[in-house]
Amino acid sequence: MPDLPLPKIARYGYRSFDRQWAFADTRLGDFIKPSLWQIHSSKQLYLTSLLTGILGTGQAASVSAEVPDLHYFRGSFGGKNVIPLWRDVEASEPNITAGVLEQISLQLGGPVDAEGLFAYCYALLACPGYVERFSEELTIPGPHVPITKDAALFQTVSALGKRLIFLHTYGERCVPNDVAEGDIPCGSAIIVTDFSTHEADYPEDFAYDATTKQLRIGAGIIGNVAAEVWQFSVSGLKVVKSWLAYRMKGGAGKASSALDDIRPRTWTLEFNYDLMQMLWVLEATIALFPELQAQLDAVIASEVFTALELPQPTAAEREQPRQDEDSSHHPTLAL
């Protein structure tokens, strides 16, 4: 109807490390989650993992600064579980069992806030060695995080987690004091052969050459792409391959409606920018793997909390945040 507001275009987390755009409008979206969009803010942070299935190789969790898609974690293989840092749009109510932060703070002899605990957990789950180390235990679905009682170790791991979050949200969360928001460090990957912006030259395929360390996308070439970057995975999802496949001329994944036939016609500078940022972020992440592994080993060797030492969530805390009663009248609240 002509008197209704125009659809809002918003960025959202499509797949791990892959941000795309959508009409954030209940009139256009399917499988909408108003509970996530109503608590979204510039301070919100979402952790995604697989709580009811077996985790694959690579990271056991990923994060997003934007509202994540149903299959954000590892694509169509599953991973719909989303754990927001905050339960409200004001970012005043942590999504953490009451009493947990107080108990950990008491043991460590200093304050531990919600973001600090979130970052600590992410550092361990994002270490590829986590899945390798606990492969037998993880045959029972659902990752578990060992929380050390060593105050210095906890702070070290938490700081590492904040560094990862800064990288994995493309500089939008856990921004260091001496860094501008969005200022992702440049890596060694570089465009060797420019991408054509002509419609007839839109890429239809891509390939990686481990010998030359070159990534070919259509006629465009990116050099200095390490094999570890090309193979980077989140629970089995090959991140670079996934990102590229969804942007090829033929697209990827199952078509759900005629809207899936609407595809980009030209390769844009924004594609270049997003692709290079992703490659640089993965490169910086891989550089942190040895330290992440060392800290994971240190945590496992240290004295950790038992489940009985920490409060257990109540039934109310396990429920989704209550939705706005008038949400159905606000079409821009949900995707």
Residue pairs with C-beta under 8 A, 6 or more apart in sequence:
4 331
5 331
5 332
7 23
7 24
7 25
7 27
7 28
7 331
7 332
8 23
8 24
8 25
8 332
9 21
9 22
9 23
9 24
10 21
10 22
10 24
10 66
10 67
10 335
11 19
11 20
11 21
11 66
12 19
12 20
12 21
12 22
12 24
12 66
12 67
12 68
12 69
12 335
13 19
13 46
13 64
13 65
13 66
13 67
13 68
13 69
13 72
14 20
14 69
14 72
14 246
15 69
15 71
15 72
15 74
15 75
15 237
15 239
15 242
15 243
15 246
16 48
16 59
16 62
16 72
16 73
16 74
16 234
16 237
16 239
16 242
17 62
17 168
17 234
17 239
17 243
17 278
17 281
17 282
18 239
18 242
18 243
18 246
18 278
19 66
19 170
19 274
20 246
22 29
22 335
23 29
23 335
24 37
24 332
24 333
24 334
24 335
25 331
25 332
25 334
25 335
26 32
26 34
26 328
26 331
26 333
26 334
27 331
29 334
29 335
30 256
31 70
32 334
32 335
33 67
33 334
33 335
34 323
34 324
34 327
34 333
34 334
35 320
35 321
35 323
36 46
36 67
36 68
36 82
36 84
36 334
37 67
37 333
37 334
37 335
38 89
38 321
38 323
38 324
38 327
38 333
38 334
39 84
39 86
39 87
39 88
39 89
39 321
40 66
40 67
40 89
41 86
41 89
41 90
41 91
43 85
43 86
43 91
43 173
44 65
44 84
44 85
44 86
44 89
44 91
45 63
45 64
45 65
45 84
45 85
45 86
45 115
45 118
45 165
45 169
45 173
46 63
46 64
46 65
46 66
46 67
46 68
46 82
46 83
46 84
46 85
47 61
47 62
47 63
47 82
47 83
47 84
47 85
47 118
47 121
47 122
47 125
48 61
48 62
48 63
48 64
48 68
48 72
48 73
48 79
48 81
48 82
48 83
49 55
49 60
49 61
49 62
49 73
49 79
49 81
49 83
49 125
49 143
49 235
50 73
50 74
50 78
50 79
50 81
50 141
50 235
51 81
51 141
51 142
51 143
52 78
52 81
52 141
52 142
53 78
53 79
53 141
54 138
54 139
54 141
55 131
55 138
55 143
55 235
56 74
56 77
56 131
56 233
56 235
56 236
56 237
57 128
57 131
57 132
57 233
57 235
57 236
58 128
58 131
58 232
58 233
58 234
58 235
58 236
58 237
59 125
59 126
59 127
59 128
59 233
59 234
59 235
60 125
60 126
60 130
60 131
60 138
60 143
60 235
61 73
61 121
61 122
61 125
61 126
61 143
62 72
62 73
62 126
62 168
62 234
63 122
63 164
63 165
63 168
63 169
63 173
64 72
64 169
65 169
65 170
65 172
65 173
67 335
68 82
70 80
71 77
71 78
71 79
71 80
72 79
72 82
73 79
73 80
73 81
73 234
73 235
73 237
74 234
74 235
74 236
74 237
75 237
75 242
75 253
76 253
76 254
77 235
77 236
77 237
79 235
83 95
84 95
85 91
85 94
85 95
85 114
85 115
85 118
86 92
86 93
86 94
86 95
86 114
87 93
87 94
87 95
87 321
88 321
94 101
94 114
95 114
96 114
96 117
97 310
97 311
97 312
97 313
97 314
97 317
98 311
98 314
98 317
99 310
99 311
100 117
100 310
100 311
101 112
101 113
101 114
101 117
103 305
103 309
103 310
103 311
104 112
104 117
104 147
104 154
104 305
104 310
105 111
105 112
107 149
107 305
108 149
108 151
108 154
109 151
110 151
112 154
115 162
115 174
116 158
117 158
118 161
118 165
119 158
119 159
119 160
119 161
119 162
119 164
119 165
119 174
120 145
120 147
120 154
120 157
120 158
120 161
121 145
121 161
122 161
122 164
122 165
123 157
123 158
123 160
123 161
123 164
123 292
123 295
124 130
124 145
124 146
124 157
124 161
124 292
124 295
124 296
124 299
125 143
125 145
126 161
126 164
126 168
126 285
126 292
127 289
127 292
127 293
127 295
127 296
128 289
128 293
129 292
129 293
129 296
129 297
130 143
130 296
131 138
131 235
133 296
133 300
134 143
134 144
137 144
146 299
146 300
146 304
146 305
147 154
147 304
147 305
147 310
148 154
148 157
148 298
148 299
148 302
148 303
148 304
149 302
149 303
149 304
149 305
150 302
150 303
153 295
153 298
153 299
153 302
156 295
157 295
157 299
160 288
160 291
160 292
160 295
162 174
163 174
163 288
164 285
164 288
165 173
165 174
166 173
166 174
166 175
166 176
166 179
167 184
167 281
167 284
167 285
168 281
168 285
170 182
170 184
170 277
170 281
171 179
171 180
171 181
171 182
171 183
171 184
172 181
172 182
175 181
184 277
184 280
184 281
184 284
185 280
185 284
186 280
187 224
187 279
187 280
187 283
187 284
188 224
188 226
188 283
189 215
189 222
189 223
189 224
189 225
189 229
189 276
189 279
189 280
189 283
190 222
190 223
190 224
191 220
191 221
191 222
191 223
191 272
191 276
192 214
192 221
192 222
192 223
193 219
193 220
193 221
194 220
195 203
195 217
195 218
195 219
195 220
195 267
195 271
195 272
196 218
196 219
196 220
196 267
197 266
197 267
197 268
198 266
199 265
199 266
201 218
201 219
201 267
202 218
202 249
202 264
202 265
202 266
202 267
203 217
203 218
203 219
203 220
203 247
203 248
203 249
203 267
204 218
204 248
204 249
204 250
205 218
205 248
206 215
206 216
206 217
206 218
206 244
206 248
207 215
207 216
208 214
208 215
208 216
208 225
208 230
208 240
209 215
209 216
210 227
210 230
212 223
213 223
213 224
213 225
213 226
213 227
214 221
214 222
214 223
214 225
215 221
215 222
215 223
215 225
215 230
215 240
217 244
217 275
218 267
220 267
222 275
222 276
222 279
225 279
226 283
226 286
228 286
229 240
229 279
229 282
229 283
229 286
230 240
230 241
231 238
232 238
232 239
232 240
232 282
232 285
232 286
233 239
239 278
239 282
240 278
240 279
240 282
242 252
243 275
243 278
244 275
245 251
245 252
246 252
246 253
247 264
247 271
249 263
251 260
251 263
255 261
264 271
324 330
324 333
327 333
327 334
